[in-house]
């Protein structure tokens, strides 16, 4: 018999309301939301209507110390995620942490140290890692030469766009199976704001990723090129030119198109949010360490690159900025 897990939520804003609320309400035979917390009263009102049986708390400390939970979901702002995750871990609560897990390398390393010392587990949620379209992704054995990619959005603010860019930065490294060993970030404003991340893997394969927050279309893709193959991925996104995504493998003279499982119009499924959370609930019932897609340490290089992209307060972004990977 499956025990229904008692879940608390820290942060009841947009991502909880539009992404996780439908997922949680579809899994009532496995999870029950019993505690809610948000600093915004309007968010709490909406969350209470979505989960009327849950107790509302006025701050995170009260929720964590008072509610009897199996796990807590951290769905707060980018700047609060790491702090709330550390609070939960130190209090002995298994934690599901929405991205980004931190906004600086120093903050990330402090969280990683807290995780290593904790008696409970931290599950770092990068939904692209769970996209059904890429469920059996494995590059050919022949050497990889380069990875190219682009993320373009419409009318997104420049200062916060690095928090979105981590999708593509993380996906490139996760799908290759290792982090970049060297990387730098270039920024330009003419004709429109754009970052370019350039990197190298230990094999010598190169990586070039372009990011445009206010472009001409909504797209996100990666191209993996080897000696005798070229694989193209367009990531599923309900706002994109291909909501269901695309995965085409060119192997020599042969071409193969991969189709995702599940309904093409179920964007929570195709974008990986629902599979990520279901996997977490499944692993929550065991005592094993988080599996590879949920490992916090696997995103250290991603956070380092993202931090380089973030504009500094009271300091305009330089036309070109460069950063090497830290040890």
SERO-4910 file (N, C-alpha, C, O; in steps of 0.05 Angstrom, whole numbers):
BEGIN
 pado doro    nc1    nc2    nc3   cac1   cac2   cac3    cc1    cc2    cc3    oc1    oc2    oc3
  Unk    A     17    -24      0      0      0      0     18     25      0     36     27     16
  Unk    A     12     44    -18     28     68    -20     19     89      1     -5     94      4
  Unk    A     38     99     16     32    120     36     32    147     22     50    154      8
  Unk    A     11    162     28      9    189     16     28    207     31     28    209     55
  Unk    A     45    221     15     66    238     27     54    265     33     39    277     18
  Unk    A     62    276     56     53    302     65     74    323     56     97    321     64
  Unk    A     65    342     40     83    361     27     77    389     36     54    397     38
  Unk    A     98    405     42     95    433     47    107    449     24    125    440     11
  Unk    A     97    473     20    106    490     -2    115    517      9    100    531     22
  Unk    A    140    524      3    150    551      9    151    566    -17    167    560    -35
  Unk    A    134    586    -20    133    602    -45    109    593    -61    108    571    -72
  Unk    A     88    610    -62     63    604    -75     57    623    -98     33    628   -104
  Unk    A     77    632   -112     74    650   -134     68    637   -160     55    615   -161
  Unk    A     77    649   -182     69    640   -208     76    611   -215     59    597   -226
  Unk    A    100    602   -208    108    575   -215     92    554   -200     87    532   -210
  Unk    A     85    560   -175     67    542   -160     39    541   -172     28    520   -175
  Unk    A     29    565   -179      1    566   -188     -2    555   -216    -22    541   -221
  Unk    A     17    560   -234     13    551   -262     26    524   -268     16    510   -286
  Unk    A     48    518   -254     63    493   -261     57    471   -241     47    450   -249
  Unk    A     62    476   -215     61    454   -196     34    448   -185     28    425   -177
  Unk    A     16    468   -184    -11    463   -174    -25    441   -191    -36    423   -179
  Unk    A    -26    443   -218    -39    421   -233    -25    394   -229    -39    374   -228
  Unk    A      1    394   -226     15    369   -222      8    356   -195      2    333   -194
  Unk    A      9    372   -175      2    363   -148    -27    353   -146    -32    332   -133
  Unk    A    -45    367   -159    -73    359   -157    -79    334   -174   -100    322   -171
  Unk    A    -60    327   -192    -64    302   -208    -52    278   -193    -55    255   -202
  Unk    A    -39    283   -171    -26    261   -156    -36    258   -128    -21    252   -109
  Unk    A    -62    263   -124    -73    263    -97    -72    235    -84    -75    233    -59
  Unk    A    -68    214   -100    -65    188    -88    -37    183    -78    -31    162    -66
  Unk    A    -19    202    -83      9    199    -75     19    221    -57     36    217    -39
  Unk    A      8    245    -61     17    268    -45     -7    285    -35    -28    285    -48
  Unk    A     -2    298    -13    -23    317     -3     -9    342      7     10    340     24
  Unk    A    -17    365     -2     -5    390      6    -18    398     33    -43    402     34
  Unk    A     -2    399     54    -13    404     81     -4    430     93    -13    438    114
  Unk    A     15    444     80     26    469     91     34    488     68     46    479     48
  Unk    A     28    513     72     34    534     52     46    558     65     39    565     87
  Unk    A     65    571     51     77    595     61     85    613     38     97    604     18
  Unk    A     79    639     40     88    659     21     86    686     35     68    691     51
  Unk    A    104    704     28    104    731     41     82    749     29     75    769     40
  Unk    A     72    741      5     52    756     -8     24    746     -1     17    723     -8
  Unk    A      7    762     13    -19    752     21    -37    744     -2    -53    725      1
  Unk    A    -34    757    -25    -50    750    -48    -43    722    -58    -60    706    -65
  Unk    A    -17    716    -59     -8    689    -67    -19    668    -48    -27    646    -56
  Unk    A    -19    674    -22    -29    655     -2    -59    650     -5    -69    628     -2
  Unk    A    -74    671    -12   -102    668    -16   -108    649    -40   -125    632    -38
  Unk    A    -93    654    -61    -97    636    -85    -89    608    -78   -103    589    -85
  Unk    A    -67    604    -64    -57    577    -57    -77    563    -38    -82    539    -41
  Unk    A    -89    578    -20   -109    567     -2   -134    557    -16   -146    537     -9
  Unk    A   -141    571    -38   -164    561    -53   -157    536    -69   -173    519    -73
  Unk    A   -132    534    -78   -123    511    -92   -120    487    -74   -126    464    -82
  Unk    A   -111    492    -49   -106    470    -30   -120    477     -3   -106    485     16
  Unk    A   -147    475     -2   -162    485     21   -156    470     47   -161    480     68
  Unk    A   -145    446     45   -139    430     70   -112    438     82   -106    429    104
  Unk    A    -97    454     68    -70    460     78    -71    483     99    -87    501     97
  Unk    A    -53    481    118    -49    502    138    -32    524    127    -12    518    114
  Unk    A    -39    549    132    -24    572    122     -6    582    144    -14    585    167
  Unk    A     19    588    137     39    598    156     49    625    147     51    631    123
  Unk    A     55    642    166     63    670    160     93    672    154    101    693    143
  Unk    A    109    652    160    137    652    152    147    624    150    135    605    160
  Unk    A    170    621    137    181    595    131    189    580    156    185    556    158
  Unk    A    200    594    175    209    581    200    186    568    215    188    546    225
  Unk    A    162    581    215    139    570    228    130    545    213    123    525    226
  Unk    A    129    546    187    121    522    172    139    499    178    130    477    184
  Unk    A    165    503    176    184    481    179    184    470    207    188    446    210
  Unk    A    181    487    227    181    477    255    155    466    264    154    450    283
  Unk    A    133    474    252    107    466    262     93    443    246     80    426    257
  Unk    A     97    444    220     83    424    203     97    397    204    122    396    204
  Unk    A     82    376    204     93    349    203     93    340    173     72    333    162
  Unk    A    117    341    161    119    338    133    138    315    126    157    309    141
  Unk    A    133    303    102    153    285     91    173    299     74    196    290     70
  Unk    A    166    322     63    184    338     46    173    366     43    149    371     47
  Unk    A    190    384     34    182    411     29    191    419      1    213    411     -8
  Unk    A    175    434    -14    181    444    -40    190    473    -38    175    489    -26
  Unk    A    213    480    -49    222    508    -49    216    520    -76    229    514    -96
  Unk    A    196    537    -77    187    550   -101    188    580    -98    170    594   -108
  Unk    A    208    590    -84    210    618    -78    223    633   -101    227    622   -123
  Unk    A    231    658    -96    245    674   -116    274    663   -119    284    649   -102
  Unk    A    286    671   -142    314    662   -147    332    670   -124    350    654   -116
  Unk    A    328    693   -112    346    702    -91    341    689    -64    357    692    -46
  Unk    A    318    676    -62    311    664    -36    315    633    -36    315    621    -15
  Unk    A    317    621    -60    318    592    -62    339    579    -44    332    561    -29
  Unk    A    364    588    -46    385    575    -31    381    578     -1    385    559     14
  Unk    A    374    602      7    370    607     36    348    589     47    351    577     69
  Unk    A    325    586     33    303    570     42    311    540     42    303    525     59
  Unk    A    326    532     22    335    504     21    354    497     44    351    476     56
  Unk    A    372    515     51    389    511     74    373    509     99    379    491    116
  Unk    A    353    526    102    336    525    126    322    498    129    321    486    150
  Unk    A    311    488    107    297    463    107    316    440    113    310    422    129
  Unk    A    339    439    101    359    418    105    368    417    134    370    395    146
  Unk    A    374    440    145    384    441    173    362    433    193    368    424    215
  Unk    A    337    435    184    315    427    201    307    398    197    288    388    210
  Unk    A    321    384    180    316    356    176    293    349    157    281    328    159
  Unk    A    288    367    137    267    362    118    278    356     90    294    372     80
  Unk    A    270    334     79    277    328     51    267    351     33    244    360     37
  Unk    A    283    359     14    277    384     -1    277    380    -31    295    368    -42
  Unk    A    256    391    -43    254    392    -72    258    421    -80    241    438    -74
  Unk    A    280    427    -93    288    455    -98    286    462   -127    299    451   -145
  Unk    A    269    482   -133    266    492   -160    290    508   -168    304    520   -151
  Unk    A    296    508   -194    320    523   -204    315    553   -204    292    562   -204
  Unk    A    336    569   -203    363    561   -198    367    555   -169    356    568   -152
  Unk    A    384    535   -162    388    528   -134    403    550   -119    402    552    -95
  Unk    A    417    567   -134    432    590   -122    437    610   -145    435    604   -168
  Unk    A    445    634   -137    450    655   -158    480    663   -158    487    682   -173
  Unk    A    496    651   -142    525    656   -143    539    631   -135    528    613   -123
  Unk    A    565    629   -143    580    605   -137    585    603   -107    585    580    -96
  Unk    A    589    624    -93    593    623    -64    568    613    -50    569    597    -31
  Unk    A    544    623    -59    519    614    -48    515    584    -54    505    569    -37
  Unk    A    521    576    -78    519    548    -86    536    530    -69    527    510    -59
  Unk    A    561    538    -65    580    521    -49    571    519    -20    574    498     -7
  Unk    A    559    541     -9    549    540     18    526    520     20    524    505     40
  Unk    A    508    521      0    486    502      0    495    473     -4    485    455      9
  Unk    A    515    469    -20    526    443    -25    538    432      1    535    408      7
  Unk    A    552    449     16    563    440     42    541    433     62    543    414     76
  Unk    A    520    449     62    497    443     79    485    416     72    478    401     90
  Unk    A    482    411     46    471    386     37    488    362     46    478    342     56
  Unk    A    514    365     44    533    343     51    532    337     81    536    315     89
  Unk    A    526    358     97    525    354    126    497    346    136    494    338    159
  Unk    A    477    348    119    450    343    128    444    313    130    457    297    117
  Unk    A    424    307    146    415    279    149    393    272    129    384    249    129
  Unk    A    385    291    113    363    287     94    374    294     66    397    302     63
  Unk    A    357    290     46    365    293     18    355    318      5    334    329     13
  Unk    A    370    328    -14    362    351    -30    360    342    -59    378    330    -71
  Unk    A    336    348    -71    331    341    -99    330    368   -115    312    384   -111
  Unk    A    350    372   -132    352    396   -148    336    392   -174    342    374   -189
  Unk    A    316    409   -179    298    405   -201    305    422   -225    301    446   -226
  Unk    A    317    409   -246    321    421   -272    303    405   -291    310    383   -300
  Unk    A    280    417   -298    260    402   -312    269    392   -340    259    371   -349
  Unk    A    287    406   -353    296    397   -380    309    370   -379    309    355   -398
  Unk    A    321    363   -356    334    337   -353    314    314   -354    321    291   -358
  Unk    A    288    320   -351    267    299   -349    248    300   -373    228    287   -373
  Unk    A    255    316   -394    238    318   -417    235    291   -431    255    278   -439
  Unk    A    210    281   -434    206    254   -447    218    252   -474    226    230   -482
  Unk    A    219    273   -489    231    273   -516    259    262   -516    268    251   -536
  Unk    A    273    267   -494    302    259   -492    306    237   -472    328    234   -461
  Unk    A    285    221   -467    287    200   -447    309    180   -451    319    169   -432
  Unk    A    315    173   -476    336    153   -482    360    166   -496    374    153   -511
  Unk    A    365    191   -490    387    206   -504    414    195   -496    420    193   -472
  Unk    A    429    187   -516    457    178   -512    472    183   -537    466    172   -558
  Unk    A    492    200   -536    508    207   -559    523    183   -570    530    165   -555
  Unk    A    528    182   -596    543    160   -608    572    159   -596    581    178   -584
  Unk    A    584    136   -600    611    132   -589    633    148   -605    654    155   -594
  Unk    A    627    155   -630    647    170   -645    650    198   -633    631    208   -621
  Unk    A    674    210   -634    680    234   -620    661    257   -626    653    262   -649
  Unk    A    653    272   -605    637    296   -608    656    319   -615    678    322   -603
  Unk    A    649    335   -634    666    357   -643    656    384   -632    672    400   -621
  Unk    A    630    389   -633    620    414   -623    591    412   -617    576    396   -627
  Unk    A    582    430   -599    554    434   -592    548    463   -597    561    481   -587
  Unk    A    526    468   -612    517    495   -617    488    498   -607    473    478   -609
  Unk    A    481    521   -596    454    524   -587    445    553   -586    462    571   -588
  Unk    A    420    557   -584    409    584   -583    383    584   -566    366    566   -569
  Unk    A    380    604   -549    356    609   -535    347    637   -541    362    657   -536
  Unk    A    323    640   -552    313    666   -558    285    669   -547    268    651   -550
  Unk    A    279    691   -535    253    697   -523    243    724   -533    258    738   -547
  Unk    A    218    730   -527    206    756   -535    201    773   -511    188    765   -492
  Unk    A    212    797   -512    207    818   -492    212    809   -463    197    815   -445
  Unk    A    234    795   -460    243    787   -433    263    808   -422    279    818   -437
  Unk    A    261    815   -396    280    835   -385    308    824   -384    312    800   -377
  Unk    A    327    840   -391    355    832   -391    365    824   -364    378    803   -361
  Unk    A    360    839   -342    373    833   -316    366    805   -306    384    792   -293
  Unk    A    342    795   -310    335    769   -299    337    746   -319    332    723   -312
  Unk    A    345    752   -344    346    731   -364    366    709   -358    361    686   -366
  Unk    A    388    714   -344    406    692   -338    393    669   -323    401    646   -325
  Unk    A    372    675   -307    358    654   -292    342    636   -311    337    613   -304
  Unk    A    335    646   -335    323    630   -356    344    615   -372    340    593   -381
  Unk    A    367    629   -377    388    618   -393    399    592   -382    410    575   -397
  Unk    A    397    588   -356    408    563   -344    396    538   -356    408    517   -355
  Unk    A    371    540   -367    359    516   -380    378    505   -401    385    481   -401
  Unk    A    387    522   -420    403    513   -442    432    507   -433    444    488   -443
  Unk    A    443    523   -415    470    519   -405    472    491   -391    490    476   -396
  Unk    A    452    485   -375    452    459   -361    447    436   -380    460    416   -378
  Unk    A    428    440   -399    421    418   -417    444    410   -434    449    386   -438
  Unk    A    460    428   -444    483    422   -461    502    404   -446    512    384   -457
  Unk    A    508    411   -421    527    396   -405    516    369   -396    530    349   -396
  Unk    A    491    369   -388    478    345   -378    476    324   -400    481    300   -395
  Unk    A    469    332   -424    466    313   -446    493    303   -456    495    280   -465
  Unk    A    514    320   -455    541    310   -461    551    291   -440    567    273   -446
  Unk    A    542    295   -415    550    277   -394    572    286   -376    582    271   -359
  Unk    A    581    311   -380    602    323   -363    601    353   -365    592    364   -385
  Unk    A    612    367   -344    612    396   -345    635    406   -364    654    392   -369
  Unk    A    631    431   -372    653    444   -387    677    448   -369    674    453   -345
  Unk    A    700    445   -380    725    450   -365    735    478   -367    749    488   -350
  Unk    A    727    492   -388    733    520   -392    708    534   -404    694    522   -420
  Unk    A    704    559   -396    682    574   -407    686    604   -404    700    612   -385
  Unk    A    675    619   -422    675    648   -420    649    659   -430    635    645   -446
  Unk    A    641    683   -422    616    694   -429    621    722   -442    635    738   -431
  Unk    A    610    726   -466    611    751   -480    584    764   -480    564    751   -484
  Unk    A    583    791   -476    558    805   -476    560    829   -495    579    844   -495
  Unk    A    539    833   -512    538    856   -530    510    867   -530    491    852   -524
  Unk    A    507    892   -538    481    905   -538    473    915   -566    452    928   -568
  Unk    A    488    910   -586    483    920   -613    482    896   -633    501    882   -635
  Unk    A    459    892   -647    436    909   -648    416    905   -625    398    922   -621
  Unk    A    418    883   -611    401    878   -588    418    863   -567    438    851   -574
  Unk    A    409    863   -542    423    850   -520    426    821   -526    407    807   -533
  Unk    A    451    811   -523    456    782   -529    481    773   -513    501    787   -512
  Unk    A    479    749   -502    502    736   -490    511    713   -509    495    701   -522
  Unk    A    537    708   -509    547    684   -521    565    670   -501    585    682   -491
  Unk    A    559    645   -495    576    628   -478    592    610   -495    582    595   -511
  Unk    A    618    611   -491    637    594   -506    651    576   -486    661    586   -466
  Unk    A    653    550   -492    666    532   -474    679    508   -487    676    504   -512
  Unk    A    694    493   -471    708    469   -481    704    447   -461    705    451   -437
  Unk    A    700    422   -471    699    399   -454    727    386   -453    745    393   -469
  Unk    A    731    368   -435    757    355   -431    766    340   -456    790    337   -461
  Unk    A    747    332   -473    754    318   -498    764    336   -520    775    327   -540
  Unk    A    761    362   -515    768    382   -536    744    392   -552    746    411   -567
  Unk    A    721    379   -548    696    388   -562    689    416   -552    693    422   -529
  Unk    A    679    432   -570    673    460   -563    643    464   -560    626    448   -570
  Unk    A    636    486   -547    608    493   -542    604    523   -547    619    539   -537
  Unk    A    583    530   -562    576    558   -567    546    561   -563    531    549   -578
  Unk    A    538    577   -544    510    581   -538    503    610   -539    517    627   -527
  Unk    A    483    618   -554    474    645   -557    447    649   -542    430    632   -542
  Unk    A    445    673   -529    421    679   -513    411    707   -519    426    726   -517
  Unk    A    386    708   -528    374    734   -536    348    737   -520    328    723   -526
  Unk    A    347    755   -501    322    759   -485    299    772   -499    276    767   -493
  Unk    A    305    789   -518    284    804   -533    290    801   -563    299    820   -576
  Unk    A    284    778   -574    290    772   -601    266    773   -620    247    788   -614
  Unk    A    268    758   -641    247    759   -662    228    735   -660    207    735   -673
  Unk    A    236    714   -645    220    690   -643    226    676   -616    245    683   -603
  Unk    A    209    657   -610    212    642   -585    223    615   -592    209    598   -604
  Unk    A    249    610   -586    260    584   -594    282    576   -574    292    593   -559
  Unk    A    288    550   -574    309    540   -557    318    513   -568    303    494   -569
  Unk    A    343    512   -578    353    488   -591    382    483   -585    397    501   -577
  Unk    A    390    457   -589    418    449   -587    424    431   -611    406    416   -620
  Unk    A    448    433   -621    457    416   -643    483    403   -635    503    417   -628
  Unk    A    484    377   -635    508    362   -628    521    351   -653    507    336   -668
  Unk    A    545    357   -659    558    349   -683    583    333   -678    601    342   -663
  Unk    A    584    309   -690    607    291   -687    620    287   -714    614    301   -734
  Unk    A    638    267   -715    651    261   -740    632    252   -762    636    259   -786
  Unk    A    612    237   -754    594    225   -774    565    228   -766    548    212   -775
  Unk    A    558    247   -750    531    251   -742    525    280   -735    543    296   -729
  Unk    A    500    287   -736    490    313   -727    462    309   -715    443    301   -729
  Unk    A    459    315   -689    434    312   -676    422    339   -668    436    356   -657
  Unk    A    397    343   -675    384    369   -671    361    366   -651    344    349   -654
  Unk    A    361    383   -631    340    383   -611    327    411   -609    341    431   -605
  Unk    A    301    412   -613    285    436   -607    269    429   -582    252    411   -582
  Unk    A    275    443   -560    262    436   -534    232    443   -534    224    464   -544
  Unk    A    216    425   -523    187    431   -521    182    456   -504    194    460   -483
  Unk    A    164    472   -513    156    496   -499    130    506   -510    127    510   -534
  Unk    A    110    510   -492     83    518   -501     83    545   -515     64    551   -529
  Unk    A    103    561   -511    104    588   -523    121    587   -549    123    608   -563
  Unk    A    134    565   -555    154    564   -576    141    558   -603    117    553   -606
  Unk    A    159    558   -624    150    553   -651    142    523   -655    127    517   -673
  Unk    A    153    506   -638    146    477   -638    139    469   -609    157    459   -595
  Unk    A    114    473   -601    107    467   -573    114    439   -564    120    434   -540
  Unk    A    112    419   -582    117    392   -575    147    385   -577    155    363   -569
  Unk    A    163    403   -588    192    398   -590    199    381   -615    181    373   -630
  Unk    A    225    377   -619    234    362   -642    261    350   -635    278    363   -623
  Unk    A    266    325   -643    292    312   -640    297    296   -665    284    276   -670
  Unk    A    316    305   -681    323    292   -706    352    284   -705    370    299   -699
  Unk    A    357    258   -712    384    247   -713    393    243   -742    380    228   -757
  Unk    A    414    256   -750    426    251   -776    452    235   -771    472    245   -761
  Unk    A    451    209   -779    473    191   -775    483    182   -803    472    164   -815
  Unk    A    504    195   -812    513    190   -840    491    197   -859    481    219   -860
  Unk    A    483    177   -876    462    182   -895    434    177   -884    414    182   -898
  Unk    A    432    167   -859    406    161   -847    396    184   -830    412    198   -817
  Unk    A    370    188   -831    357    208   -814    334    196   -799    318    181   -810
  Unk    A    333    201   -773    312    190   -756    300    212   -738    315    227   -726
  Unk    A    274    213   -738    260    232   -720    249    217   -696    236    197   -698
  Unk    A    254    228   -672    245    217   -647    220    231   -638    218    256   -639
  Unk    A    200    216   -630    175    227   -621    172    222   -591    178    201   -581
  Unk    A    164    243   -577    160    241   -548    136    224   -541    117    222   -556
  Unk    A    137    211   -517    114    196   -507     95    216   -494    103    238   -487
  Unk    A     70    208   -491     50    225   -479     37    244   -498     45    245   -522
  Unk    A     17    258   -488      2    277   -505     20    301   -513     33    313   -496
  Unk    A     20    307   -538     37    329   -548     29    356   -537     46    374   -534
  Unk    A      3    359   -529     -6    385   -519     -5    387   -489    -14    407   -477
  Unk    A      6    367   -475      9    367   -446     37    380   -440     57    365   -437
  Unk    A     38    406   -439     64    419   -437     78    414   -410    103    415   -409
  Unk    A     63    409   -389     76    403   -363     91    376   -365    111    372   -352
  Unk    A     80    358   -381     93    332   -385    117    336   -404    139    327   -398
  Unk    A    112    348   -427    132    350   -448    156    367   -440    178    362   -449
  Unk    A    151    388   -424    173    405   -415    188    393   -391    209    404   -383
  Unk    A    179    371   -381    194    357   -360    186    362   -332    196    349   -313
  Unk    A    168    381   -327    160    388   -299    146    365   -285    153    358   -263
  Unk    A    127    353   -299    112    331   -286    129    306   -282    129    295   -261
  Unk    A    145    297   -302    163    274   -298    183    279   -276    189    261   -260
  Unk    A    193    304   -274    212    310   -253    200    307   -225    212    295   -207
  Unk    A    175    317   -221    163    315   -195    154    286   -189    157    277   -166
  Unk    A    144    272   -209    137    244   -204    161    227   -196    160    210   -178
  Unk    A    184    233   -209    208    219   -202    217    224   -174    226    207   -160
  Unk    A    214    249   -166    220    257   -138    203    242   -118    213    231    -99
  Unk    A    177    240   -123    159    226   -105    167    196   -104    166    184    -82
  Unk    A    174    185   -126    182    157   -127    208    153   -110    209    134    -94
  Unk    A    227    171   -113    252    168    -98    249    175    -69    264    167    -52
  Unk    A    228    191    -63    223    199    -35    217    174    -18    222    175      7
  Unk    A    206    153    -30    199    129    -15    223    111     -9    221     93      7
  Unk    A    246    117    -21    270    101    -16    289    117      3    283    140     10
  Unk    A    310    105     10    330    119     26    356    123     11    376    131     22
  Unk    A    355    118    -15    379    122    -32    385    151    -37    366    168    -36
  Unk    A    409    158    -43    416    185    -50    401    193    -76    393    175    -91
  Unk    A    397    219    -81    383    227   -105    397    216   -130    422    216   -131
  Unk    A    382    207   -150    394    198   -175    406    221   -190    402    244   -183
  Unk    A    422    215   -211    438    234   -225    423    260   -233    434    282   -230
  Unk    A    399    258   -245    386    283   -254    380    302   -231    376    326   -236
  Unk    A    379    293   -206    372    310   -184    396    319   -167    393    334   -148
  Unk    A    420    311   -175    443    317   -158    450    346   -160    454    357   -182
  Unk    A    452    359   -137    459    388   -136    486    393   -148    490    412   -163
  Unk    A    506    377   -140    534    381   -149    536    383   -179    555    395   -189
  Unk    A    518    369   -194    520    368   -223    516    395   -236    521    398   -260
  Unk    A    505    415   -221    499    441   -234    519    463   -226    513    486   -230
  Unk    A    541    456   -214    560    476   -204    570    494   -227    571    518   -225
  Unk    A    578    481   -249    589    497   -272    567    514   -284    572    537   -292
  Unk    A    543    505   -285    520    520   -295    516    546   -279    513    567   -290
  Unk    A    517    543   -252    514    567   -235    537    586   -238    533    610   -238
  Unk    A    561    576   -242    584    593   -246    581    610   -271    586    634   -271
  Unk    A    572    598   -293    567    613   -318    544    632   -315    546    655   -324
  Unk    A    523    623   -303    500    641   -299    507    666   -283    499    688   -289
  Unk    A    524    662   -262    532    685   -245    547    706   -262    544    730   -258
  Unk    A    563    696   -281    578    715   -298    559    731   -315    565    754   -322
  Unk    A    536    720   -322    517    734   -339    500    755   -325    489    773   -337
  Unk    A    498    753   -298    480    771   -283    492    799   -281    515    802   -273
  Unk    A    476    819   -289    485    847   -286    490    854   -257    474    846   -239
  Unk    A    510    869   -251    516    877   -224    501    902   -216    497    920   -232
  Unk    A    492    903   -191    476    926   -181    493    951   -182    516    951   -174
  Unk    A    480    973   -191    493    999   -193    517    999   -211    534   1017   -210
  Unk    A    519    979   -229    542    978   -248    531    969   -275    522    946   -277
  Unk    A    533    986   -295    523    977   -322    539    954   -332    563    952   -326
  Unk    A    527    936   -348    541    914   -359    561    923   -380    555    940   -396
  Unk    A    585    912   -378    605    918   -398    598    906   -424    584    886   -425
  Unk    A    607    918   -447    601    907   -473    611    879   -476    598    862   -489
  Unk    A    634    873   -464    644    846   -465    655    838   -438    670    853   -426
  Unk    A    645    815   -427    656    806   -402    666    777   -406    654    762   -421
  Unk    A    687    770   -392    699    744   -395    703    731   -368    711    745   -349
  Unk    A    698    706   -366    702    691   -341    711    663   -347    700    650   -364
  Unk    A    732    654   -333    741    626   -335    728    610   -313    720    621   -292
  Unk    A    726    584   -317    714    567   -297    732    565   -273    756    563   -275
  Unk    A    720    567   -248    735    564   -224    742    535   -219    730    517   -230
  Unk    A    762    531   -202    769    503   -195    748    491   -178    750    468   -170
***
